[in-house]
Amino acid sequence: MSRWLPRVLTRIRELAAARQVLFTLKARRELAALAFGLDAEDACDLLVALSDKDSAGRLASATTGEWMYVFTPTVAGVTFYVKLILRAHCVVVSFHEDEGDGHEEEDA
């Protein structure tokens, strides 16, 4: 497990439990497009439940230089791709079904 992961997971869970989560327009559109009828509350619940096994690493934003954390949790047999940035709030940049191929690299 990466040294940064426990600290990051703790912060994500705290912010998600307090509903201090913001969604970019892109993430809101992706969430609305899911066939499962998930909303922002459901997404926050998913963030609270993230584990170290869900981590797919981190990458630096080409735009801001900030770390973007990537998770691929599986819920009810469906794997999601979640990319977020930690600021004063948890900023969800991407939230969609994991297609299993290369993911977009657009940042916030």
C-alpha positions in Angstrom: 0.0 0.0 0.0 1.3 3.5 -0.9 2.3 5.7 2.0 -0.1 8.4 1.0 -3.2 6.2 0.6 -4.3 5.9 4.3 -4.2 9.6 4.8 -6.0 10.3 1.6 -8.7 7.7 2.3 -9.3 9.1 5.8 -9.7 12.6 4.3 -12.0 11.5 1.6 -14.2 9.5 4.0 -14.4 12.5 6.4 -15.4 14.9 3.7 -17.9 12.5 2.1 -19.5 11.7 5.5 -19.9 15.5 6.1 -21.3 15.9 2.5 -18.5 18.3 1.7 -18.2 17.0 -1.8 -18.4 19.1 -5.0 -19.0 17.6 -8.4 -17.6 19.1 -11.6 -20.1 19.6 -14.4 -18.5 16.6 -16.2 -18.9 14.4 -13.1 -22.5 15.5 -12.6 -23.3 14.6 -16.2 -21.6 11.3 -15.9 -23.5 10.5 -12.6 -26.8 11.5 -14.2 -26.1 9.3 -17.2 -25.6 6.1 -15.1 -28.4 3.6 -15.7 -28.6 2.9 -11.9 -30.3 6.1 -10.9 -27.5 7.2 -8.6 -27.4 10.7 -7.2 -24.9 12.8 -5.3 -26.0 11.3 -2.0 -25.3 7.8 -3.4 -21.9 9.0 -4.7 -21.0 10.3 -1.2 -22.0 7.0 0.3 -19.7 5.2 -2.2 -16.9 7.6 -1.2 -17.4 6.9 2.5 -17.0 3.2 1.8 -13.8 3.4 -0.3 -11.1 1.0 0.7 -7.4 0.7 -0.1 -8.3 -2.2 -2.5 -10.3 0.4 -4.5 -7.3 2.6 -5.2 -6.1 2.7 -8.8 -3.3 5.2 -8.0 -2.9 8.9 -8.5 -1.7 11.2 -11.2 -0.8 14.9 -11.4 -3.2 17.3 -13.0 -1.7 18.7 -16.2 -3.7 21.9 -15.5 -3.1 22.6 -11.8 -0.3 20.2 -10.8 -2.6 18.8 -8.0 -2.8 15.1 -7.3 -5.8 13.5 -8.7 -6.7 10.2 -6.9 -8.3 7.4 -8.9 -10.5 4.7 -7.5 -12.3 1.8 -9.1 -14.8 0.5 -6.5 -17.2 -2.3 -7.3 -20.8 -2.1 -6.0 -23.4 -4.7 -6.8 -21.2 -6.2 -9.5 -20.6 -2.8 -11.3 -17.2 -1.3 -11.3 -17.0 2.5 -11.2 -14.2 4.9 -12.2 -13.9 7.8 -9.7 -11.3 10.5 -10.0 -11.1 13.2 -7.4 -9.0 16.1 -6.0 -8.8 17.0 -2.3 -9.0 20.6 -1.6 -11.1 22.3 1.2 -13.8 20.0 -0.2 -13.5 16.7 -2.0 -13.9 17.6 -5.7 -15.2 14.7 -7.9 -13.8 15.2 -11.4 -15.1 12.0 -12.9 -17.7 9.4 -11.9 -18.8 6.8 -14.4 -18.8 3.0 -15.1 -15.3 1.7 -15.6 -15.1 0.7 -19.3 -11.8 -1.1 -18.6 -9.9 0.7 -21.3 -7.9 3.9 -21.2 -9.6 6.7 -19.3 -9.9 10.3 -20.2 -7.2 12.5 -18.8 -9.2 15.8 -18.7 -8.7 17.5 -15.4 -10.5 20.1 -13.3 
